[in-house]
Amino acid sequence: MEGTAMLATPTHDSQGPSAPPANIFDNLPGYEGTMAGGGGGFLPPPMPAFPAPQPTPELEQPHWNIPSISEETARGAFTLYASSKCCYSKAPAKDGVIMNMEAFNTYRYRLETFTESRSTEWSHEPYNGQPVDASIQPPPGPWDIPAKAPSFFIEGKQQIKVPYTSSIKPCHNCLGMGKSPCKDCAGAGNKVCWVCNGSGFRFGTERCSHCFGRGRDNCATCSGQGSKICNTCRGKQQLLVYISLNVKWTNNSDDYVVEQSSGLQVDNLTKVSGKELFRDSQYMVYPLIGFPDPSVSQASQHLVSDHQGKYSQASRILQQRQTIELIPVTRVTYSWKGKTYIYFVYGNEFKVHTDDYPATCCCSVM
């Protein structure tokens, strides 16, 4: 009869489960805590079967000083700095009278600890005839699976399918049907006509020309089918379920910069490099002993102990590296039009910092 709307057929769950149920996963030895989505957490490495190599102290004492910069270098850096500012006149930088130059060279100690961490999670993909090996033999332990590590101190990731964990399961999202109810029409294949609002008529007894009196339109999302290919199994009805091993290589780095009394903030020094005076790279480094600045030796002892304690719990230390840079810092006092000002030149890049450049203007865009 004309004007009778077709109602949607109720569906058991048009949305489908958001995650696989726990009972879809097998209980495999060595992987009992593994969950979907990485819920297993990072796995501590096993104790080494042989004693770890002991760190050896670095005895060489290099030359710890670098020459101060020249007045010409300081002025050139200051002029380049002023030129980079659209509202700065270059006159003070070029013609200001340099009255004094003081070197406040400072040390930066850096410790890097390169680690490998491993975690596991259950994964799945549509089954297309891939090998199934879960029942052949017990899987290898997560730290027994070989992984191709990048060069030392280069970060990276690798995902590996754990051998002997793959099995076939019915798709949990579509219950093995290969299709899922359309969310837009709740599986009915049609929706209320937006022109007549489901009545089948317009203007009294005039039949709706949009839905031809049905009161409903075919769903454009599923083309009136009421269902769509399951996004989880891609219509294959079955899933290959397996454990993924996630391997991550991380370069954990900490710096210590010796405080200097020049007035330049230490944060400025993070953006520049210095002259490398010392480099020591081995499996486990030994804290520095007898460095001319005792605060550097103290920082080395603290950071080496902190890194070796912190990063050996949930990861495996592959290599450590400690370096010392001598960062040049020069405080320049100059006069311009009878007043005294200060700027700093620092780093191998001859960066400049000043808080009171005397010749600035307010720019405006016309």
C-alpha positions as CSV (number, residue, x, y, z in Angstrom):
1,M,0.0,0.0,0.0
2,E,1.3,3.4,-0.9
3,G,2.6,5.6,1.8
4,T,3.6,2.7,4.1
5,A,7.2,3.1,5.4
6,M,9.5,0.1,5.6
7,L,11.0,-0.1,9.1
8,A,14.6,-1.1,9.8
9,T,15.3,-4.6,10.9
10,P,16.9,-4.6,14.3
11,T,20.6,-5.7,14.4
12,H,22.4,-7.4,17.3
13,D,25.2,-4.9,17.3
14,S,25.5,-2.5,14.4
15,Q,28.8,-1.1,15.7
16,G,30.6,-4.3,16.2
17,P,33.1,-4.9,19.1
18,S,35.8,-2.3,19.3
19,A,38.6,-4.8,20.2
20,P,39.1,-8.6,19.8
21,P,37.8,-10.5,22.9
22,A,40.4,-12.0,25.1
23,N,39.4,-15.6,24.4
24,I,40.4,-15.2,20.7
25,F,44.1,-15.4,21.7
26,D,45.9,-18.6,22.5
27,N,47.9,-19.0,25.7
28,L,51.5,-19.5,24.5
29,P,54.5,-20.3,26.8
30,G,56.6,-17.2,27.4
31,Y,53.9,-14.8,26.2
32,E,51.3,-15.3,28.9
33,G,50.9,-11.5,29.6
34,T,50.6,-10.4,26.0
35,M,47.5,-8.5,25.2
36,A,46.1,-6.8,22.1
37,G,47.3,-3.3,21.4
38,G,50.6,-3.5,23.2
39,G,49.1,-4.2,26.7
40,G,52.0,-6.5,27.6
41,G,54.4,-3.7,28.3
42,F,58.2,-3.6,27.8
43,L,59.9,-6.9,28.6
44,P,63.1,-6.8,30.8
45,P,66.1,-8.5,29.1
46,P,67.3,-11.8,30.5
47,M,70.4,-11.9,32.6
48,P,73.5,-12.3,30.5
49,A,74.9,-15.8,30.3
50,F,78.5,-14.4,30.7
51,P,79.9,-11.5,32.6
52,A,79.3,-8.1,31.0
53,P,82.5,-6.4,29.9
54,Q,83.6,-3.9,32.6
55,P,84.2,-0.2,31.7
56,T,87.8,0.9,31.5
57,P,88.9,4.4,32.6
58,E,90.1,6.8,30.0
59,L,93.5,8.0,31.1
60,E,94.4,10.4,28.3
61,Q,94.3,14.1,29.3
62,P,93.9,16.3,26.2
63,H,94.6,20.0,26.0
64,W,91.6,21.8,27.6
65,N,91.9,25.3,26.2
66,I,91.0,27.1,23.0
67,P,92.2,30.5,21.9
68,S,90.0,33.6,22.4
69,I,88.3,35.1,19.3
70,S,89.7,38.2,17.8
71,E,88.1,41.7,17.8
72,E,87.6,41.4,14.0
73,T,85.7,38.1,14.5
74,A,83.5,39.6,17.2
75,R,82.7,42.6,15.1
76,G,81.9,40.6,12.1
77,A,79.6,38.3,14.0
78,F,77.8,41.4,15.5
79,T,77.4,43.0,12.1
80,L,75.9,39.8,10.7
81,Y,73.5,39.6,13.6
82,A,72.4,43.2,13.1
83,S,71.9,42.6,9.3
84,S,69.6,39.7,10.1
85,K,67.2,42.0,12.0
86,C,64.9,44.0,9.7
87,C,64.6,46.8,12.3
88,Y,68.2,47.1,13.4
89,S,70.6,49.7,12.1
90,K,74.1,48.2,11.4
91,A,75.9,51.3,12.6
92,P,76.4,50.3,16.2
93,A,77.8,46.9,15.1
94,K,80.1,48.3,12.5
95,D,81.2,51.5,14.2
96,G,80.8,50.9,17.9
97,V,84.1,51.1,19.9
98,I,85.0,47.8,21.5
99,M,86.2,48.5,25.0
100,N,86.7,45.1,26.5
101,M,86.5,41.4,25.5
102,E,86.3,38.7,28.2
103,A,86.4,34.9,27.6
104,F,84.0,32.8,29.6
105,N,84.6,29.5,27.8
106,T,82.5,26.7,29.4
107,Y,82.3,22.9,29.3
108,R,79.4,20.8,28.1
109,Y,79.5,17.1,29.2
110,R,77.1,14.8,27.4
111,L,76.3,11.1,28.1
112,E,74.5,9.0,25.6
113,T,73.2,5.5,26.3
114,F,72.0,3.5,23.3
115,T,69.4,1.0,24.3
116,E,67.2,-1.8,22.8
117,S,63.8,-2.4,24.3
118,R,61.2,-5.1,23.3
119,S,57.5,-5.4,23.8
120,T,54.8,-7.8,22.4
121,E,51.2,-7.5,21.4
122,W,48.6,-9.7,19.7
123,S,48.0,-8.7,16.1
124,H,45.7,-9.9,13.4
125,E,45.2,-9.6,9.6
126,P,42.8,-11.0,7.1
127,Y,43.6,-14.6,6.4
128,N,44.7,-15.1,2.8
129,G,46.4,-18.5,3.0
130,Q,49.4,-17.4,5.1
131,P,51.4,-20.1,6.9
132,V,49.9,-21.3,10.2
133,D,52.5,-22.5,12.7
134,A,51.2,-22.2,16.2
135,S,51.0,-25.9,16.9
136,I,54.3,-26.9,15.4
137,Q,56.6,-26.1,18.4
138,P,56.9,-23.6,21.3
139,P,57.7,-20.1,20.1
140,P,61.2,-18.6,20.8
141,G,61.5,-16.1,23.7
142,P,61.1,-12.4,22.9
143,W,64.8,-11.8,23.5
144,D,65.9,-14.9,21.5
145,I,64.5,-13.5,18.2
146,P,67.2,-11.8,16.0
147,A,66.6,-8.2,15.0
148,K,68.7,-6.0,12.7
149,A,69.9,-3.1,14.9
150,P,70.8,0.2,13.3
151,S,74.3,1.8,13.8
152,F,75.0,2.8,17.4
153,F,73.2,5.9,18.5
154,I,70.9,5.9,15.5
155,E,67.3,5.4,16.6
156,G,65.0,3.0,14.9
157,K,62.1,0.5,15.1
158,Q,61.3,-2.9,13.8
159,Q,58.2,-5.1,14.0
160,I,58.7,-8.9,13.8
161,K,56.0,-11.6,13.6
162,V,56.9,-14.1,16.3
163,P,57.5,-17.6,14.8
164,Y,55.1,-20.4,15.9
165,T,52.4,-18.1,17.2
166,S,50.2,-17.8,14.0
167,S,46.7,-19.4,14.1
168,I,43.4,-19.0,12.3
169,K,40.3,-17.6,14.1
170,P,36.8,-16.5,13.0
171,C,36.6,-12.8,12.5
172,H,35.3,-11.3,15.8
173,N,34.0,-8.2,14.2
174,C,31.5,-9.8,11.7
175,L,31.2,-13.1,13.6
176,G,32.7,-14.9,10.6
177,M,30.2,-13.6,8.1
178,G,32.5,-11.4,6.1
179,K,30.1,-8.6,6.2
180,S,29.0,-6.1,8.9
181,P,25.7,-4.3,9.2
182,C,25.8,-0.8,7.7
183,K,26.1,1.8,10.5
184,D,24.2,4.5,8.6
185,C,21.0,2.5,8.1
186,A,21.4,0.0,11.0
187,G,21.3,-2.8,8.5
188,A,18.0,-2.0,6.9
189,G,19.4,-0.9,3.5
190,N,17.2,2.2,3.6
191,K,16.6,5.4,5.6
192,V,13.8,7.7,6.3
193,C,13.1,9.9,3.2
194,W,14.4,13.4,4.0
195,V,11.9,15.1,1.7
196,C,8.6,13.7,3.2
197,N,10.1,12.8,6.5
198,G,8.9,9.2,6.1
199,S,5.2,9.9,5.4
200,G,5.3,9.1,1.7
201,F,3.3,12.2,0.9
202,R,3.8,15.9,0.3
203,F,1.2,18.7,0.5
204,G,-1.5,16.5,1.8
205,T,-2.3,13.6,-0.5
206,E,0.4,14.3,-3.1
207,R,2.7,11.3,-3.3
208,C,6.4,12.1,-2.6
209,S,8.2,12.2,-5.9
210,H,11.6,11.6,-4.2
211,C,10.8,8.2,-2.6
212,F,7.8,7.4,-4.8
213,G,5.6,7.1,-1.7
214,R,7.8,4.5,0.1
215,G,8.7,6.9,2.8
216,R,12.3,5.7,2.7
217,D,15.4,6.1,0.5
218,N,18.0,3.4,-0.3
219,C,21.0,3.9,1.8
220,A,23.8,5.5,-0.2
221,T,26.5,4.2,2.1
222,C,25.8,0.5,1.5
223,S,23.9,0.9,-1.9
224,G,20.8,-0.5,-0.3
225,Q,22.4,-3.8,0.7
226,G,22.2,-3.2,4.5
227,S,25.7,-4.5,5.0
228,K,29.3,-3.7,4.0
229,I,32.4,-5.7,3.6
230,C,33.9,-6.2,7.1
231,N,36.8,-3.8,7.6
232,T,38.5,-6.2,9.9
233,C,38.7,-9.4,7.8
234,R,38.1,-7.6,4.4
235,G,35.4,-10.1,3.6
236,K,37.6,-13.2,4.2
237,Q,35.6,-14.3,7.3
238,Q,38.8,-15.5,9.0
239,L,41.8,-13.8,10.6
240,L,45.4,-14.8,11.0
241,V,46.1,-14.1,14.7
242,Y,49.8,-13.9,15.8
243,I,52.1,-12.1,18.3
244,S,54.0,-9.1,17.1
245,L,57.4,-8.3,18.6
246,N,58.1,-4.5,18.7
247,V,61.8,-3.7,18.9
248,K,62.8,-0.1,19.6
249,W,66.3,1.4,19.6
250,T,66.6,4.7,21.6
251,N,69.5,7.1,22.1
252,N,69.0,8.4,25.6
253,S,71.0,11.6,26.1
254,D,71.7,14.0,29.0
255,D,73.8,17.1,29.1
256,Y,75.5,19.0,31.8
257,V,76.8,22.6,31.1
258,V,79.1,24.2,33.6
259,E,77.6,27.5,34.9
260,Q,79.6,30.5,33.8
261,S,79.4,34.0,35.3
262,S,79.2,35.9,32.0
263,G,75.5,36.7,32.2
264,L,74.6,34.6,29.1
265,Q,71.8,32.2,29.9
266,V,72.8,28.5,29.6
267,D,69.7,27.8,27.4
268,N,71.4,29.7,24.6
269,L,74.2,27.2,24.5
270,T,71.9,24.3,23.5
271,K,71.7,25.7,20.0
272,V,75.5,25.8,19.3
273,S,78.4,23.4,19.1
274,G,81.9,23.6,20.7
275,K,85.3,22.1,20.2
276,E,85.2,18.5,21.1
277,L,88.0,17.8,23.6
278,F,87.1,14.3,24.7
279,R,85.2,11.3,23.4
280,D,84.9,7.9,24.9
281,S,82.6,5.2,23.4
282,Q,82.3,1.6,24.7
283,Y,79.8,-0.9,26.0
284,M,79.8,0.7,29.4
285,V,81.8,3.9,30.0
286,Y,83.7,4.8,33.2
287,P,83.0,8.1,35.0
288,L,85.6,10.8,34.3
289,I,88.3,11.1,36.9
290,G,90.6,14.1,37.4
291,F,88.9,16.6,35.0
292,P,90.2,20.1,35.6
293,D,86.7,21.3,36.5
294,P,85.5,19.1,39.4
295,S,81.8,19.8,38.6
296,V,82.2,17.9,35.3
297,S,83.7,14.9,37.0
298,Q,80.8,15.0,39.5
299,A,78.2,15.3,36.7
300,S,79.9,12.3,34.9
301,Q,79.7,10.1,38.0
302,H,76.1,11.0,38.6
303,L,74.9,10.5,35.0
304,V,76.8,7.3,34.4
305,S,75.3,5.8,37.6
306,D,71.9,7.1,36.7
307,H,71.9,5.8,33.1
308,Q,73.3,2.4,34.0
309,G,70.6,1.9,36.7
310,K,67.7,3.4,34.8
311,Y,68.1,1.9,31.4
312,S,69.2,-1.6,32.3
313,Q,65.9,-2.4,34.0
314,A,63.5,-2.5,31.0
315,S,65.9,-2.4,28.1
316,R,69.3,-3.7,27.0
317,I,72.3,-1.3,26.9
318,L,74.1,-1.7,23.7
319,Q,76.6,1.1,23.8
320,Q,77.5,4.3,25.8
321,R,79.3,7.4,24.7
322,Q,80.5,10.4,26.7
323,T,81.9,13.6,25.2
324,I,83.2,17.0,26.5
325,E,82.9,20.1,24.4
326,L,84.6,23.4,25.2
327,I,82.1,26.1,24.1
328,P,83.6,29.5,23.4
329,V,81.7,32.4,25.1
330,T,83.0,35.9,24.8
331,R,81.4,38.9,26.4
332,V,82.1,42.1,24.4
333,T,81.7,45.6,26.0
334,Y,81.4,48.4,23.5
335,S,80.4,52.1,23.5
336,W,78.0,53.8,21.1
337,K,77.1,57.5,21.3
338,G,78.5,57.9,24.8
339,K,76.8,54.9,26.3
340,T,78.1,51.4,27.1
341,Y,76.5,48.2,25.9
342,I,77.2,44.4,26.0
343,Y,76.8,41.5,23.6
344,F,77.9,37.9,23.6
345,V,79.5,35.8,20.9
346,Y,79.3,32.1,21.5
347,G,79.7,28.7,20.0
348,N,81.6,27.5,16.9
349,E,78.9,29.2,14.9
350,F,79.7,32.6,16.4
351,K,76.1,33.2,17.5
352,V,75.3,36.6,19.0
353,H,73.0,37.5,21.8
354,T,72.3,41.0,23.2
355,D,69.5,42.4,25.3
356,D,70.0,46.1,24.6
357,Y,70.9,46.8,21.0
358,P,71.0,50.7,20.8
359,A,69.6,51.3,17.3
360,T,66.3,49.7,16.7
361,C,63.2,51.1,15.0
362,C,59.5,50.2,14.9
363,C,58.7,48.7,11.5
364,S,55.3,48.9,9.9
365,V,53.8,47.2,6.9
366,M,52.0,49.6,4.6
